Amino acid sequence: MHNNKSELDKAIELINTKNKKSENYDIGYCKPPKNTRFAKGQSGNPAGRKKKVIPDTLFQALSLELCQLKTITNANGLKEKVPVFSILAKKIVQDAIQNDGPSRKFLMQSNNLFKCNFNEIVKSLIEQKNPVEDEFTEEERNKLRQYLYETLDKLYREEQLNE
């Protein structure tokens, strides 16, 4: 009988030492805290990488390129990000002012180009390649709305009773 108790004590002591080792886990280089590690079976990037937008037409390709942001230094010496179409427009106007014939002709003949909203075109292209799905259907929204109203009413009534 005494022998079984000593074995039991040894087992308990062994369990306690294992628990102490896990509590005294060294944190440092290549040893992050266990609570901040990625959970097993869960991706570190659940949304994934967005699909590359491949334009179908030359106009779409130009729109994508013209909406790219470039870093420039403005007149005050500060760096700012500006769309390429803005830079291009300034350059065409500057050239037209300096008596550049082709630039003037382009400005006079490009009525349709001025009506284009390049940002909207790029957004629609991105949405085509990466469709945005509604989080909830109309029915789910109504159920959620009803639940929230009921919960708020319940909380309001409880608050009224407590006063």
C-alpha positions as CSV (number, residue, x, y, z in Angstrom):
1,M,0.0,0.0,0.0
2,H,2.8,2.4,1.0
3,N,4.5,1.6,-2.3
4,N,1.4,2.7,-4.3
5,K,1.3,6.0,-2.5
6,S,5.0,6.7,-3.3
7,E,4.3,6.0,-6.9
8,L,1.2,8.3,-6.8
9,D,3.4,11.0,-5.2
10,K,6.0,10.6,-7.9
11,A,3.3,10.9,-10.6
12,I,1.9,14.0,-9.0
13,E,5.4,15.5,-8.7
14,L,6.1,14.7,-12.3
15,I,2.9,16.4,-13.4
16,N,3.7,19.5,-11.3
17,T,7.2,19.7,-12.8
18,K,5.7,19.6,-16.3
19,N,3.3,22.4,-15.4
20,K,6.1,24.5,-14.0
21,K,8.2,24.0,-17.2
22,S,5.3,25.3,-19.3
23,E,4.9,28.3,-17.0
24,N,8.6,29.1,-17.2
25,Y,8.7,29.0,-21.0
26,D,11.5,31.1,-22.3
27,I,10.5,33.9,-24.6
28,G,13.0,35.4,-27.0
29,Y,14.5,35.0,-30.4
30,C,12.5,32.4,-32.4
31,K,10.4,31.7,-29.2
32,P,7.3,33.9,-29.3
33,P,4.8,33.8,-26.4
34,K,2.5,30.8,-26.8
35,N,-0.7,33.0,-26.6
36,T,0.4,35.1,-29.6
37,R,1.2,32.2,-32.0
38,F,-1.0,31.4,-34.9
39,A,-3.7,28.9,-34.0
40,K,-3.3,25.5,-35.7
41,G,-5.4,25.1,-38.8
42,Q,-6.1,28.9,-39.1
43,S,-4.6,31.0,-41.9
44,G,-2.6,34.0,-41.1
45,N,-4.3,35.8,-44.0
46,P,-7.9,34.6,-44.1
47,A,-8.9,37.1,-46.8
48,G,-6.1,36.0,-49.1
49,R,-4.4,38.0,-51.7
50,K,-6.6,40.0,-54.1
51,K,-6.8,38.8,-57.6
52,K,-4.7,40.8,-60.1
53,V,-6.9,43.0,-62.3
54,I,-6.4,42.2,-66.0
55,P,-8.0,44.8,-68.2
56,D,-10.1,43.6,-71.2
57,T,-9.6,46.6,-73.4
58,L,-6.9,49.3,-74.1
59,F,-9.2,51.9,-72.5
60,Q,-9.4,49.8,-69.2
61,A,-5.6,49.3,-69.3
62,L,-5.0,53.1,-69.7
63,S,-7.5,53.8,-66.9
64,L,-5.6,51.5,-64.6
65,E,-2.3,53.1,-65.4
66,L,-3.6,56.6,-65.1
67,C,-5.0,56.0,-61.6
68,Q,-1.7,54.7,-60.2
69,L,-0.4,57.0,-57.5
70,K,3.1,58.5,-57.9
71,T,5.1,60.3,-55.2
72,I,6.1,63.8,-56.2
73,T,7.6,66.7,-54.4
74,N,5.2,69.7,-54.6
75,A,6.1,73.4,-54.7
76,N,6.4,73.6,-50.9
77,G,9.0,70.8,-50.9
78,L,6.6,68.2,-49.4
79,K,6.2,64.7,-50.8
80,E,2.7,63.8,-51.8
81,K,1.0,60.9,-53.7
82,V,-0.8,62.1,-56.9
83,P,-2.6,60.1,-59.6
84,V,-0.8,59.9,-62.9
85,F,-3.7,61.4,-64.8
86,S,-3.3,64.6,-62.7
87,I,0.4,64.8,-63.5
88,L,-0.3,64.1,-67.2
89,A,-3.0,66.8,-67.3
90,K,-0.6,69.4,-65.8
91,K,2.1,68.5,-68.3
92,I,-0.3,68.8,-71.3
93,V,-1.5,72.2,-70.1
94,Q,2.0,73.4,-69.5
95,D,3.0,72.3,-73.0
96,A,-0.1,73.9,-74.6
97,I,0.8,77.2,-72.8
98,Q,4.3,77.0,-74.2
99,N,2.9,76.9,-77.8
100,D,3.2,73.2,-78.3
101,G,0.9,72.5,-81.3
102,P,0.0,68.8,-80.6
103,S,-0.8,69.6,-77.0
104,R,-3.1,72.4,-77.9
105,K,-4.8,70.2,-80.6
106,F,-5.2,67.4,-78.1
107,L,-6.9,69.7,-75.5
108,M,-9.3,71.1,-78.1
109,Q,-10.3,67.7,-79.5
110,S,-10.6,65.5,-76.3
111,N,-14.1,66.4,-75.1
112,N,-15.0,62.7,-74.4
113,L,-11.8,62.1,-72.4
114,F,-12.6,65.0,-70.0
115,K,-15.9,63.3,-69.2
116,C,-14.3,60.1,-68.0
117,N,-14.0,59.3,-64.3
118,F,-11.0,57.1,-64.2
119,N,-11.4,56.2,-60.5
120,E,-14.9,54.9,-61.1
121,I,-13.6,52.8,-64.1
122,V,-10.9,51.3,-62.0
123,K,-13.3,50.6,-59.1
124,S,-15.7,48.8,-61.4
125,L,-12.8,46.7,-62.9
126,I,-11.6,45.7,-59.4
127,E,-15.2,44.8,-58.4
128,Q,-15.5,42.6,-61.5
129,K,-12.4,40.7,-60.6
130,N,-13.1,40.7,-56.8
131,P,-16.8,40.8,-56.4
132,V,-18.1,42.2,-53.1
133,E,-20.7,40.0,-51.6
134,D,-23.3,41.3,-49.1
135,E,-22.6,40.1,-45.6
136,F,-26.3,39.5,-44.9
137,T,-29.3,38.9,-47.0
138,E,-32.3,41.2,-46.7
139,E,-34.1,38.6,-44.5
140,E,-31.1,38.2,-42.2
141,R,-30.8,42.0,-41.9
142,N,-34.5,42.1,-40.9
143,K,-34.0,39.4,-38.3
144,L,-30.9,41.1,-36.9
145,R,-32.7,44.4,-36.8
146,Q,-35.6,42.9,-35.0
147,Y,-33.3,41.1,-32.5
148,L,-31.5,44.4,-31.8
149,Y,-34.7,46.3,-31.2
150,E,-36.0,43.6,-28.8
151,T,-32.7,43.7,-26.9
152,L,-32.7,47.4,-26.7
153,D,-36.3,47.4,-25.5
154,K,-35.4,44.8,-22.9
155,L,-32.4,46.8,-21.6
156,Y,-34.4,50.0,-21.6
157,R,-37.1,48.3,-19.5
158,E,-34.6,46.9,-17.1
159,E,-33.0,50.4,-16.7
160,Q,-36.4,51.9,-16.0
161,L,-37.1,49.3,-13.3
162,N,-33.7,49.9,-11.7
163,E,-34.4,53.7,-11.4
